[in-house]
Each structure stands twice: as C-alpha cells, then as structure tokens.
Amino acid sequence: MAHDLTAPEWQEPDSILRAGLSWSLALNAERKSPRTVEGYLDNLELFDRWLRATQRSTTLAEIAADDVRAWMIGLTNRVGEPARPSTVQTRYKGLRVFFAWAVGEELLDASPMVNIKPPTLDVPEIPVLSDDELAAILKACDGKSFDERRDSAIVRLFLDTGMRLAELVNLTLDDLDLFGNGVAHVIGKGSRGRACPFGAKTAKAIDAYLRVRASHQFADSPRLWIGSQGPLTGDGVRALLGRRGTQAGVPGLHAHQFRHTAAHDWLANGGQEGELMKIMGWRARQMVDRYGSSAASERAHDSHKRLARGDRV
C-alpha cells in the first residue's frame, strides 16, 4: 500500500496516524527492514480508515479496547471476503506493537489492548515430502542443460538447508562457501544473517550449475540464480518448482514444503531442537512445534517401535 505521508490525515495533531509517523522514525532508528516498517504503517492506515468509516474517533488517546475488538470482529466477519486467520493475527500484532511503543513514549497511559487476547490461528499442516517424491523431483531435474542443472541445484539446496524462498532468491555468488565449509550465507527475517550448511551432493549440484552459468548471457550478474530474463525472482522459482513438481507427479510443489521436510528429517533422525533453530533461523521454540507438526505422529510411531517399551518386559 502506497502512503501519502503528507496527506492531511497523517498530519492531524494527536491522531493515531500522526503518532504513526513518529513510530516509523523509531522503527527506522532500530534498523527495522523497510518492508517491516511499510507493513506496520499499512496496518495503522487500514485501522484509521475503519475508524473513520464507522464514525469513531481517530484521536490516539480516545481509542478504546472496544474499537480494537470491533475491528478484529469486522475483519473476521467481513461480508464477501472475510480476512484469513493469519491476516487477523497480523493486524492484531501490528496494533499491539504500536500501542506498546506509544505507552513507552508516554503518549498513552496504558494500551487499549492490554486485556485483548490474540486471535487463535489454525495453522494448516503442510505435508512433508517422502523419499520417493524427492527422488522423483530430482529425476525431473536430471540432465545437462542449463535449466536442469540450475533446477537440480535449487531443489537440493532447498532440501539440504530448509532455507526460505526469499533467502534462496537473494543469494549472491559471494554468499557461497562452496569449497571450504560448504555453507550458504543468507539474510533471514529481521535482517539476521546465518550460515546454512549443505552436503556433498548439494555442493556437487551447485558446482555443476556454476560451470554452465559461466557461459550464460547473464553470467556477470552478482545474483546466484539466473534465467533467460536475468536474475530469478521469487515468482520465477515458484514457477520452476511447480513445473518440476508436475513432471514428478507431485502437483502443487512449493518451497515451504522443503522447509517442513528438512525440519521433519532433522527431528526424525535425532537432531537437537536447539541446533535446528540455529540452522532454520528461528528464535522462538514454538516454531519447532509448528514446522514439525505435520509429521509428528509419524515420528512418534517410529520412536515407539524403536523403543519397544512393551516388548522389553
């Protein structure tokens, strides 16, 4: 959403949007990403528009808990196009962070959200990829053409590291430590950097891709992944995964499946949760539960068979 920060509503004294301008300066001073700041301002502007449409006060000190609750309910029960649960939760979190900042700056005595519980979020389970499916996907990428070597390297890097789509897309040639430690250095959420280790087969696939990349028309690009139109975008990677998935008999293949699969494989093979959090770039322990949930029953059954508690007495 584009913001006209010079518009009258952003300049109204004591309004929520005027406070939002000051908040954006604080966020920038904290080195929040432009995308994060833009998202927070989007949230405030949407809330402000709703307040005006429902003839409620937009003065910061006059916004009450019932206003926030009514907005949340309105999003959920919106006629024709109700907001997704994840969207409602995002709106809730954005306002909560804003009002907490306003209290810290003594613009408010207390946040109107202090007694408002976050909306529940039913996270859909993303199925992990089986070994047979992974083998079929890699077979679909098998070959010596530029596209085949590139796609094989991308699939293996996704599988081996569990990195996010944006992290993979933004990789540069300088981010690779191919012949030393076997890691890719990425910038994740919150502008936090981390090293994503990968194995010998992934290194071999990347090396094969780099050899054909050297004679490509866009070889001078600093970005690692290129195509016929230049550096690959997120949409470009989504499209190639969709094509390879269809060829492999795995329709609807998307990048996040590899992330869930990597987490499942790590936990299923006895990997430590703390180490998984480091590799995946997670700070919250609940992310382990979220990404491991889709195959948690399978792991529990395998553990039961391995422990064989009833057979040992």
Summary of the structure (lengths in Angstrom):
residues: 313
radius of gyration: 23.7
end to end distance: 64.7
largest distance: 77.4
contacts: 869
relative contact order: 0.08
helix: 60%
strand: 6%
